[in-house]
Amino acid sequence: MAKKDNDWKERLNIVYSTNPDFNYQTEDDIEEEELLAANQQKLRTRIEKKGRGGKTATVVSGFVGPEKDLEDLARTLKTYCGTGGSVKDGEIIIQGEQKEKILTKLKSLGYTQSK
């Protein structure tokens, strides 16, 4: 006889609602955003210094799609620029002032509405 799954372990540290219509969802239940085609993405590139210890970073925002595709795009941009960076809160953060390089690469990848 198969052992019954103990799903209570997945719900540790969860605060429950008193709403009788509340439906608890696990991470598996949440659907990811649909990936827009590259030519429909409206990516915005800006240079930031604020909150980075005086260091300059280039931020790409406005990506619509799954987190994995955003991370793949970030990896491509970091490799092209030859610098480090990260993905945080749906934005790609590239070290240094790389705006022109990033815009050139985005256009070559088909992101024609990028600015």
DODREN-896694 format. One line per 4 residues: number of its first residue (from 1); their letters; for each residue x, y, z of N, C-alpha, C, O. Coordinates in steps of 0.02 Angstrom, whole numbers, padded with zeros to 5 digits. Layout:
BEGIN
NUM = A = X:Y:Z:X:Y:Z:X:Y:Z:X:Y:Z | ...;
END
This chain:
BEGIN
1 = MAKK = 00042:-00059:00000:00000:00000:00000:00044:00062:00000:00092:00067:00039 | 00029:00109:-00043:00070:00169:-00050:00060:00215:00010:00005:00221:00038 | 00114:00248:00029:00112:00294:00085:00078:00359:00063:00093:00385:00009 | 00032:00384:00104:-00004:00445:00087:00041:00506:00095:00080:00511:00142;
5 = DNDW = 00037:00552:00047:00078:00613:00049:00058:00657:00108:-00001:00669:00120 | 00108:00680:00145:00096:00726:00200:00106:00797:00173:00160:00824:00178 | 00053:00827:00146:00060:00893:00115:00064:00949:00167:00075:01006:00149 | 00055:00933:00232:00059:00985:00283:00130:01013:00287:00139:01070:00308;
9 = KERL = 00180:00973:00267:00249:00997:00270:00261:01052:00219:00303:01096:00229 | 00224:01050:00164:00230:01103:00113:00200:01168:00136:00216:01221:00109 | 00157:01165:00186:00121:01225:00208:00146:01252:00275:00111:01290:00307 | 00206:01233:00295:00234:01261:00357:00246:01335:00348:00262:01358:00292;
13 = NIVY = 00239:01373:00400:00250:01446:00401:00200:01483:00356:00216:01536:00330 | 00141:01455:00347:00088:01487:00307:00036:01516:00356:00016:01482:00403 | 00015:01578:00344:-00037:01608:00383:-00102:01596:00346:-00108:01612:00287 | -00151:01568:00380:-00215:01551:00349:-00265:01607:00355:-00263:01646:00402;
17 = STNP = -00309:01611:00307:-00361:01661:00305:-00424:01634:00339:-00436:01574:00339 | -00463:01679:00368:-00528:01659:00397:-00583:01662:00345:-00640:01646:00360 | -00566:01681:00285:-00614:01684:00230:-00633:01612:00210:-00589:01573:00194 | -00697:01595:00212:-00716:01526:00195:-00705:01509:00121:-00703:01450:00104;
21 = DFNY = -00699:01559:00078:-00689:01547:00007:-00615:01545:-00012:-00599:01538:-00071 | -00571:01551:00038:-00499:01553:00024:-00476:01486:-00004:-00496:01434:00022 | -00434:01488:-00056:-00409:01428:-00087:-00332:01431:-00085:-00302:01472:-00120 | -00301:01389:-00045:-00228:01388:-00039:-00197:01360:-00103:-00220:01309:-00129;
25 = QTED = -00146:01395:-00128:-00112:01372:-00188:-00038:01362:-00173:-00006:01404:-00141 | -00011:01306:-00197:00061:01295:-00190:00095:01326:-00251:00062:01349:-00297 | 00161:01325:-00251:00199:01354:-00307:00184:01317:-00372:00188:01346:-00426 | 00167:01253:-00367:00151:01213:-00426:00086:01236:-00458:00076:01227:-00519;
29 = DIEE = 00040:01265:-00418:-00025:01286:-00444:-00023:01352:-00481:-00067:01367:-00520 | 00028:01392:-00468:00032:01459:-00497:00057:01455:-00569:00109:01425:-00582 | 00019:01484:-00614:00038:01484:-00685:00086:01541:-00699:00079:01596:-00673 | 00135:01526:-00741:00183:01578:-00760:00154:01619:-00818:00110:01597:-00854;
33 = EELL = 00181:01680:-00824:00158:01723:-00878:00176:01694:-00946:00226:01659:-00954 | 00134:01709:-00994:00146:01688:-01063:00203:01730:-01092:00205:01791:-01081 | 00248:01698:-01127:00304:01733:-01158:00281:01770:-01220:00253:01740:-01266 | 00294:01835:-01221:00279:01875:-01281:00336:01865:-01331:00393:01851:-01312;
37 = AANQ = 00320:01872:-01394:00371:01869:-01446:00421:01926:-01436:00404:01978:-01409 | 00482:01916:-01459:00535:01965:-01449:00516:02033:-01478:00531:02085:-01448 | 00484:02034:-01537:00467:02098:-01568:00408:02133:-01533:00393:02191:-01549 | 00374:02099:-01487:00318:02130:-01450:00340:02153:-01380:00302:02189:-01347;
41 = QKLR = 00399:02133:-01358:00424:02153:-01292:00443:02227:-01293:00476:02250:-01340 | 00423:02263:-01242:00441:02334:-01236:00489:02341:-01179:00470:02359:-01123 | 00552:02327:-01193:00604:02330:-01141:00631:02401:-01135:00641:02435:-01185 | 00642:02422:-01074:00669:02488:-01060:00736:02481:-01025:00742:02443:-00977;
45 = TRIE = 00785:02518:-01049:00853:02515:-01022:00869:02582:-00990:00859:02634:-01020 | 00896:02579:-00929:00914:02641:-00895:00978:02629:-00854:00995:02572:-00837 | 01011:02684:-00838:01073:02680:-00798:01056:02705:-00728:01026:02758:-00720 | 01077:02667:-00678:01064:02685:-00608:01128:02686:-00568:01174:02647:-00580;
49 = KKGR = 01131:02733:-00521:01186:02737:-00474:01160:02733:-00403:01196:02715:-00356 | 01097:02750:-00395:01065:02756:-00330:01062:02688:-00294:01041:02638:-00324 | 01083:02687:-00232:01077:02627:-00191:01127:02572:-00210:01117:02515:-00190 | 01179:02589:-00245:01227:02538:-00267:01298:02556:-00243:01347:02534:-00273;
53 = GGKT = 01303:02595:-00191:01368:02612:-00164:01409:02655:-00211:01470:02651:-00210 | 01377:02696:-00252:01412:02740:-00299:01432:02706:-00363:01461:02739:-00407 | 01417:02642:-00370:01435:02606:-00431:01378:02611:-00481:01319:02613:-00463 | 01396:02611:-00544:01347:02618:-00598:01324:02549:-00620:01363:02502:-00624;
57 = ATVV = 01258:02544:-00633:01230:02482:-00659:01179:02499:-00713:01146:02551:-00710 | 01172:02455:-00762:01123:02464:-00815:01066:02416:-00800:01077:02356:-00790 | 01005:02442:-00799:00946:02402:-00781:00900:02395:-00842:00883:02445:-00874 | 00880:02334:-00857:00833:02320:-00912:00769:02296:-00880:00768:02247:-00843;
61 = SGFV = 00714:02331:-00894:00650:02313:-00864:00596:02306:-00918:00606:02325:-00976 | 00538:02278:-00898:00482:02273:-00944:00475:02205:-00978:00433:02198:-01023 | 00513:02156:-00957:00510:02089:-00988:00446:02054:-00966:00430:02053:-00907 | 00410:02025:-01014:00349:01988:-00999:00360:01916:-01018:00369:01900:-01077;
65 = GPEK = 00360:01872:-00968:00370:01801:-00982:00395:01765:-00920:00402:01795:-00867 | 00408:01700:-00927:00432:01660:-00871:00501:01683:-00846:00541:01711:-00884 | 00513:01671:-00783:00576:01690:-00751:00636:01657:-00785:00689:01688:-00790 | 00628:01595:-00807:00684:01560:-00839:00706:01595:-00903:00765:01600:-00917;
69 = DLED = 00658:01620:-00943:00675:01656:-01005:00709:01722:-00989:00754:01744:-01026 | 00688:01755:-00935:00721:01817:-00914:00793:01803:-00894:00838:01841:-00911 | 00804:01748:-00858:00872:01731:-00838:00916:01713:-00898:00975:01728:-00899 | 00886:01680:-00948:00923:01664:-01009:00944:01727:-01046:01000:01732:-01070;
73 = LART = 00899:01776:-01050:00914:01840:-01083:00969:01876:-01044:01015:01905:-01073 | 00964:01875:-00977:01015:01907:-00935:01084:01875:-00947:01134:01910:-00951 | 01085:01809:-00951:01148:01774:-00963:01178:01795:-01030:01239:01805:-01036 | 01136:01801:-01081:01159:01821:-01147:01188:01892:-01145:01241:01904:-01174;
77 = LKTY = 01154:01938:-01111:01177:02007:-01107:01242:02012:-01067:01287:02050:-01085 | 01247:01975:-01012:01308:01977:-00971:01367:01950:-01011:01422:01978:-01007 | 01357:01898:-01049:01411:01869:-01089:01432:01918:-01143:01492:01927:-01155 | 01384:01950:-01175:01398:01998:-01229:01437:02058:-01202:01484:02081:-01234;
81 = CGTG = 01418:02082:-01144:01452:02141:-01115:01517:02122:-01079:01559:02166:-01067 | 01525:02060:-01062:01585:02038:-01027:01587:02062:-00955:01641:02073:-00927 | 01528:02069:-00924:01525:02092:-00855:01478:02047:-00815:01447:02002:-00843 | 01474:02060:-00751:01429:02023:-00708:01361:02056:-00705:01350:02109:-00735;
85 = GSVK = 01317:02025:-00670:01250:02053:-00663:01205:02003:-00629:01227:01949:-00607 | 01141:02020:-00625:01093:01976:-00593:01022:01991:-00617:01011:02040:-00653 | 00976:01948:-00596:00905:01959:-00609:00872:01967:-00542:00878:01923:-00499 | 00836:02022:-00532:00803:02035:-00469:00738:02072:-00481:00737:02122:-00517;
89 = DGEI = 00684:02048:-00452:00618:02081:-00457:00597:02092:-00529:00568:02144:-00544 | 00610:02045:-00573:00589:02051:-00642:00630:02099:-00684:00610:02118:-00739 | 00688:02119:-00659:00733:02164:-00695:00801:02131:-00703:00823:02092:-00661 | 00834:02148:-00758:00902:02125:-00769:00949:02181:-00749:00942:02238:-00773;
93 = IIQG = 00997:02167:-00706:01045:02217:-00683:01114:02196:-00708:01139:02143:-00691 | 01144:02239:-00749:01210:02226:-00778:01259:02277:-00747:01243:02336:-00744 | 01316:02254:-00726:01366:02298:-00695:01395:02346:-00747:01409:02326:-00803 | 01403:02408:-00727:01435:02458:-00770:01386:02494:-00815:01326:02479:-00817;
97 = EQKE = 01412:02543:-00851:01372:02584:-00896:01374:02551:-00966:01419:02565:-01006 | 01326:02508:-00979:01325:02466:-01039:01264:02479:-01083:01247:02436:-01123 | 01231:02536:-01076:01167:02547:-01109:01171:02539:-01185:01129:02504:-01214 | 01219:02569:-01217:01224:02566:-01290:01238:02494:-01314:01208:02471:-01363;
101 = KILT = 01282:02460:-01280:01297:02390:-01297:01236:02346:-01290:01221:02305:-01334 | 01199:02355:-01235:01140:02314:-01222:01086:02328:-01275:01055:02281:-01300 | 01076:02391:-01291:01025:02408:-01342:01043:02377:-01409:01000:02353:-01445 | 01107:02379:-01427:01130:02348:-01489:01116:02273:-01490:01091:02246:-01540;
105 = KLKS = 01131:02240:-01435:01121:02167:-01431:01046:02151:-01431:01025:02103:-01464 | 01005:02190:-01395:00934:02177:-01394:00903:02183:-01463:00861:02143:-01483 | 00924:02234:-01500:00898:02243:-01569:00918:02184:-01613:00879:02161:-01654 | 00980:02160:-01605:01003:02103:-01646:00966:02038:-01627:00960:01993:-01668;
109 = LGYT = 00941:02034:-01565:00904:01975:-01543:00829:01980:-01563:00792:01933:-01552 | 00809:02036:-01591:00740:02043:-01614:00696:02085:-01569:00637:02093:-01583 | 00723:02113:-01515:00684:02156:-01471:00683:02226:-01500:00718:02271:-01476 | 00644:02236:-01552:00645:02298:-01591:00613:02358:-01555:00627:02415:-01573;
113 = QSK = 00571:02346:-01505:00538:02401:-01470:00576:02422:-01408:00548:02456:-01365 | 00639:02404:-01403:00680:02421:-01345:00704:02492:-01350:00719:02517:-01404 | 00708:02525:-01292:00733:02594:-01289:00780:02600:-01231:00807:02654:-01219;
END
